[in-house]
Amino acid sequence: MVLYDLRYSARTFADAARQSRRPQPRTVRRTVAIHSFARHQRDRSVAEWSATEERRARQRLRAQAGAVLRLVNSTADELALDAVDTIDIVPARHRRGSLWLA
């Protein structure tokens, strides 16, 4: 794999200051030899972690929705109904999020 990058050196800044001009970056070429790719084997640890996180997210969602339903179905107390409007239920994250973080 070949990567090209633009870099400033101390000499570039010194030359630019001496000549009263803007510094120009120089091209740096870097090569990297890749011998193995990350997760090139079928590793089930990410799938197991994803399933656990998804299960926990569903449990949190059920608990928050249950709290809202208990407030709504309780006595017709005006304070309880006003409190329902302030509750924020965070949407459950999809399991692909843990694959992204792996």
BADRENKE-879046 format. One record per residue (C-alpha): residue number from 1; chain; x, y negated, z. Coordinates in steps of 0.001 Angstrom, whole numbers, plus 524288, in hexadecimal, padded with zeros to 5 digits. Layout:
BEGIN
+-----+------+-------+-------+-------+
! pos ! unit !     X !     Y !     Z !
+-----+------+-------+-------+-------+
! NUM !    A !     X !     Y !     Z !
...
+-----+------+-------+-------+-------+
//
This chain:
BEGIN
+-----+------+-------+-------+-------+
! pos ! unit !     X !     Y !     Z !
+-----+------+-------+-------+-------+
!   1 !    A ! 80000 ! 80000 ! 80000 !
!   2 !    A ! 8054E ! 7F2B0 ! 7FC72 !
!   3 !    A ! 8010E ! 7E64E ! 80393 !
!   4 !    A ! 80412 ! 7D872 ! 7FF79 !
!   5 !    A ! 803EF ! 7CD93 ! 8097A !
!   6 !    A ! 80732 ! 7BF21 ! 809E0 !
!   7 !    A ! 81038 ! 7BAEC ! 814F7 !
!   8 !    A ! 816B7 ! 7AE77 ! 81996 !
!   9 !    A ! 82498 ! 7AF00 ! 81EC6 !
!  10 !    A ! 82BCA ! 7A533 ! 82750 !
!  11 !    A ! 83454 ! 7A1D8 ! 81B9F !
!  12 !    A ! 82842 ! 79EBF ! 81372 !
!  13 !    A ! 82376 ! 79516 ! 81D9F !
!  14 !    A ! 830EE ! 78EE2 ! 81EE5 !
!  15 !    A ! 8327F ! 78D4A ! 81020 !
!  16 !    A ! 824D8 ! 7878A ! 80EDC !
!  17 !    A ! 82744 ! 77DC4 ! 819D0 !
!  18 !    A ! 83441 ! 779BD ! 813E2 !
!  19 !    A ! 82E3D ! 777C2 ! 8066A !
!  20 !    A ! 821B3 ! 77179 ! 80BBD !
!  21 !    A ! 818AB ! 77B45 ! 8057E !
!  22 !    A ! 80F41 ! 785BF ! 8098E !
!  23 !    A ! 81539 ! 7931B ! 80CE0 !
!  24 !    A ! 81340 ! 79DE2 ! 802E1 !
!  25 !    A ! 8113E ! 7ABC3 ! 807B5 !
!  26 !    A ! 81936 ! 7B692 ! 801BA !
!  27 !    A ! 81406 ! 7C3A3 ! 7FD56 !
!  28 !    A ! 8179A ! 7CF53 ! 805A3 !
!  29 !    A ! 815D9 ! 7DCF7 ! 80033 !
!  30 !    A ! 8141C ! 7E814 ! 809DA !
!  31 !    A ! 812B4 ! 7F66A ! 806E8 !
!  32 !    A ! 80CBB ! 8007D ! 80FD1 !
!  33 !    A ! 80CD1 ! 80F27 ! 80DDF !
!  34 !    A ! 80050 ! 8157E ! 812CD !
!  35 !    A ! 801CB ! 823CF ! 815E9 !
!  36 !    A ! 7F4AC ! 82677 ! 81C67 !
!  37 !    A ! 7E7D0 ! 81F74 ! 81D33 !
!  38 !    A ! 7E0A3 ! 81CA1 ! 829C1 !
!  39 !    A ! 7D601 ! 826AE ! 82C6D !
!  40 !    A ! 7D9A9 ! 82EC7 ! 820A1 !
!  41 !    A ! 7D4EB ! 83AD5 ! 827D9 !
!  42 !    A ! 7C6F6 ! 83D21 ! 82BE9 !
!  43 !    A ! 7C750 ! 83820 ! 839CC !
!  44 !    A ! 7BA96 ! 83A0B ! 8414B !
!  45 !    A ! 7BE43 ! 830E8 ! 84C63 !
!  46 !    A ! 7B8ED ! 824FF ! 84542 !
!  47 !    A ! 7AC10 ! 82BE9 ! 8424A !
!  48 !    A ! 7AA95 ! 83021 ! 8507E !
!  49 !    A ! 7ADBE ! 8226A ! 85551 !
!  50 !    A ! 7A40A ! 81CA9 ! 84B97 !
!  51 !    A ! 7993D ! 825E2 ! 84FEB !
!  52 !    A ! 79BAF ! 82288 ! 85E43 !
!  53 !    A ! 79B88 ! 813F1 ! 85BA9 !
!  54 !    A ! 78F26 ! 81501 ! 8538E !
!  55 !    A ! 78880 ! 81CDB ! 85E54 !
!  56 !    A ! 78C5A ! 812AD ! 86884 !
!  57 !    A ! 78761 ! 807AD ! 85FD5 !
!  58 !    A ! 77A31 ! 80E80 ! 85E5C !
!  59 !    A ! 77971 ! 81065 ! 86D2E !
!  60 !    A ! 77C43 ! 801F1 ! 86F8B !
!  61 !    A ! 77203 ! 7FE23 ! 86581 !
!  62 !    A ! 767CD ! 80702 ! 86BD0 !
!  63 !    A ! 76ADE ! 80192 ! 87957 !
!  64 !    A ! 769A5 ! 7F371 ! 874CD !
!  65 !    A ! 75D13 ! 7F609 ! 86D5A !
!  66 !    A ! 75795 ! 7FD42 ! 87927 !
!  67 !    A ! 75A71 ! 7F19C ! 881EA !
!  68 !    A ! 7532D ! 7E89A ! 878A0 !
!  69 !    A ! 7479B ! 7F1DB ! 877D7 !
!  70 !    A ! 746F0 ! 7F2FB ! 886A7 !
!  71 !    A ! 7467E ! 7E425 ! 887B9 !
!  72 !    A ! 73BF5 ! 7E2E9 ! 87D61 !
!  73 !    A ! 7339A ! 7EE08 ! 8829D !
!  74 !    A ! 734BC ! 7E9AA ! 890B6 !
!  75 !    A ! 72AA6 ! 7E0DE ! 896CC !
!  76 !    A ! 726E6 ! 7D52B ! 88EB1 !
!  77 !    A ! 7307B ! 7CC97 ! 895E2 !
!  78 !    A ! 733BF ! 7C082 ! 88DEF !
!  79 !    A ! 741BF ! 7C059 ! 892F3 !
!  80 !    A ! 743F1 ! 7CE38 ! 88E1B !
!  81 !    A ! 73EBF ! 7CAD6 ! 880A8 !
!  82 !    A ! 7477D ! 7BED9 ! 88003 !
!  83 !    A ! 7531E ! 7C730 ! 8840D !
!  84 !    A ! 750AD ! 7D04B ! 87883 !
!  85 !    A ! 753C8 ! 7C540 ! 86F1E !
!  86 !    A ! 76130 ! 7C34E ! 8753A !
!  87 !    A ! 76578 ! 7D185 ! 8743D !
!  88 !    A ! 76EC8 ! 7D40C ! 8690D !
!  89 !    A ! 76F9B ! 7E1FA ! 863FF !
!  90 !    A ! 77C87 ! 7E40D ! 85D1E !
!  91 !    A ! 77AD7 ! 7EC72 ! 850EF !
!  92 !    A ! 78138 ! 7F9CE ! 8514F !
!  93 !    A ! 78DA8 ! 7FAC1 ! 8496C !
!  94 !    A ! 78E49 ! 8046C ! 83E72 !
!  95 !    A ! 797CE ! 80F9B ! 83FE3 !
!  96 !    A ! 79FF5 ! 80ACC ! 83476 !
!  97 !    A ! 7A4E6 ! 80034 ! 83DAD !
!  98 !    A ! 7ACDF ! 80A18 ! 84539 !
!  99 !    A ! 7B25A ! 80F91 ! 8389E !
! 100 !    A ! 7B6D2 ! 801CC ! 83551 !
! 101 !    A ! 7BD40 ! 80053 ! 842B3 !
! 102 !    A ! 7C422 ! 80D87 ! 841F9 !
+-----+------+-------+-------+-------+
//
